[in-house]
Amino acid sequence: HNPTNYAPALVLPAPPAWIEDTSPARGRALFQTTCAACHGTDGSGRDATAKDLEDSWGQPVTPTDLRQPTLRSGRELDAVYRVLLTGIEGTPMPSFAETLTAEQRWELVAFIAQLRREQAAKK
């Protein structure tokens, strides 16, 4: 194989120091305006207002329940950040690289982490 056929590794910024210690209120507000249409107000996808989502092949797509401890992209918080940065090709999940700042993406990650903790506490 030719190593020049590959893109360089995506370097993610380190999570901010406040990621685990802050109230994710800003992330909650941002989630409601940016993510809730597809993932629902509680992250479960159940009360999503975006209907008839399809992948690149025209197949129906169910929004991911973001409260789960492991998502398609992985378990760690940086995996959630990576999806916000790059999107998921072939799905309706867009990249927010151009529309959200790095800090806003981390605020969303902090809120999603809170959703996961709340869901885990219910079990």
C-alpha positions in Angstrom: 0.0 0.0 0.0 1.0 3.6 -0.6 1.2 5.6 2.7 0.5 8.8 0.8 -3.0 7.6 0.1 -4.0 8.2 3.7 -5.0 11.4 5.5 -3.0 12.5 8.5 -4.4 11.4 11.9 -7.0 13.8 13.2 -5.6 15.4 16.3 -8.3 16.3 18.8 -7.8 19.0 21.4 -7.5 17.8 25.0 -10.7 18.0 27.0 -10.9 21.2 29.0 -10.2 21.0 32.7 -13.8 21.9 33.5 -15.3 19.0 31.5 -16.1 16.8 34.5 -16.6 19.5 37.2 -19.0 22.0 35.7 -22.7 22.2 35.3 -23.4 21.6 31.6 -26.1 24.4 31.4 -24.5 26.0 28.3 -24.3 22.5 26.7 -27.9 21.8 27.6 -29.0 25.0 25.8 -26.8 24.3 22.8 -28.1 20.8 22.7 -31.7 22.0 22.5 -31.0 24.3 19.6 -28.4 22.1 17.7 -29.2 18.4 18.5 -32.7 18.0 19.9 -34.4 17.9 16.5 -32.8 14.5 15.8 -31.8 13.2 19.2 -34.8 14.5 21.2 -34.8 16.9 24.1 -33.5 14.1 26.5 -31.0 12.6 24.0 -33.0 9.4 23.6 -34.2 10.2 20.1 -37.8 9.4 21.1 -39.3 12.9 20.9 -37.2 14.0 17.9 -39.0 16.4 15.6 -36.8 15.4 12.6 -38.7 12.6 10.9 -37.9 10.4 7.9 -34.2 10.6 8.4 -32.3 8.6 5.8 -28.7 7.5 5.2 -26.8 8.1 2.0 -28.4 5.0 0.4 -32.0 6.2 1.2 -32.5 3.7 4.0 -34.4 4.9 7.2 -32.2 5.9 10.1 -33.2 5.9 13.7 -31.4 8.6 15.8 -28.9 7.4 18.3 -29.8 7.3 21.9 -27.0 9.5 23.2 -27.6 8.3 26.8 -26.0 4.9 26.2 -22.6 4.3 27.7 -21.2 3.2 24.3 -22.0 4.8 21.0 -21.1 3.7 17.5 -18.1 5.9 17.7 -16.9 4.5 21.0 -17.2 4.9 24.8 -14.9 7.8 25.6 -15.9 11.5 25.6 -13.3 12.3 22.9 -15.2 9.9 20.6 -18.3 12.1 21.0 -16.2 15.2 20.4 -14.8 13.6 17.2 -18.3 12.9 15.9 -19.2 16.5 16.5 -16.1 17.6 14.7 -16.3 15.2 11.7 -19.9 14.0 11.5 -20.6 10.4 10.5 -20.3 9.8 6.7 -23.3 8.1 5.2 -25.6 9.2 7.9 -27.6 12.4 8.6 -25.1 13.2 11.4 -23.4 16.4 10.1 -20.0 17.9 11.0 -20.1 20.9 13.3 -16.5 21.8 12.5 -17.6 25.0 10.8 -20.6 25.9 12.9 -19.5 25.3 16.5 -16.3 26.4 18.3 -14.1 23.8 20.1 -15.5 25.1 23.4 -19.1 24.7 22.2 -18.3 21.1 21.1 -16.9 20.4 24.6 -20.0 21.9 26.2 -22.1 19.5 24.2 -19.9 16.6 25.2 -20.3 17.7 28.9 -24.0 17.7 28.5 -24.1 14.3 26.8 -21.9 13.0 29.6 -24.5 14.2 32.1 -27.2 12.5 30.1 -25.2 9.2 30.3 -24.8 9.6 34.1 -28.5 10.3 34.6 -29.4 7.2 32.5 -26.9 5.0 34.4 -28.4 6.2 37.7 -31.9 5.0 36.6 -30.7 1.4 36.1 
